[in-house]
Amino acid sequence: MAMEQKEKRGIGSWLAQPEKRLRFLVATLIALTFVFVSLSINSPEGQTVLSVWRSYRQEVENRKRFQQALSSDPVIGTSIEKLGLNHSLLATHHSLPHSSPIHHSPFAIRQSLPFLVVVFGGCEGCGAQRLKEWVEALGNWKVWEGEFKGVIVVRDKKAKVKEVWERNGWKVSVIADEGGEISKRLNAFFSPRAYGFSEGKLVWVQRRVGMGIVEVLEDFLGKVKGSERARELMNEWSKEMRERAWGKAAIIESKGSDE
């Protein structure tokens, strides 16, 4: 009996000391927290929270890597010559067939025009439909004549690019970047990625993934033509697309009914 009372007095005096009591409470809190976290992680709710946290961490890391990659972009105002692209983008070889996409380059004839370069990863795969859409957007539209030129750069073999270009009857300049040299110099680390040139210099770079064709054209034209002229050209392009799809008569009739 005396022994029990002595032990109780010892424990009570130990807990009465502020520093020791604080240490005991902190240790207890840590132990309970560890138990709670362990149980929570194994529960469905805990797994959900953990998944959200991992996704957030991954998103932060992806943003960080993306910003680091953007830091390697060519500087706005850099000339095509300094980029080392004057031969690949502007050169023509008249001795070769005009149908070759590697040498069908209107920019050598009208270098005074601004031009938009869109870099793709390949002719086939998940980006094939996107490539087709860009080819259709840049090729054979009267509204673009005298305003700017477009060129598609594809990281694929020359023979493959030429075969696809001829088979589909594309009416836009397509360059095979077989060795990836153009893509490297432009830092095309995502695809498709667009670059705008004017007066032989880089003036605009796409800095966001997933930009649509219309958004890219609006930004590019706004840079090289001004916002007002860019808006006019986009409206004219929309009108030309409707005329091609429905015919001029349908467009005129639609306007008449609106009035």
CORBELWO-V551539 format. One record per run of one state. SS is the DSSP state (alpha for helix, beta for strand, coil for the rest). FROM is the first residue (numbers start at 1). TO is the last residue. Records with the same first field share a line. If there is no record, write none. Layout:
BEGIN
SS->FROM-TO  FROM-TO
END
This chain:
BEGIN
coil->1-1  17-17  42-43  71-78  84-85  91-105  109-113  121-127  139-141  145-147  155-157  169-172  177-180  187-192  199-200  206-212  226-226  247-247  259-259
alpha->2-16  18-41  44-70  80-83  86-90  106-108  128-138  142-144  158-168  181-186  213-225  227-246  248-258
beta->79-79  114-120  148-154  173-176  193-198  201-205
END
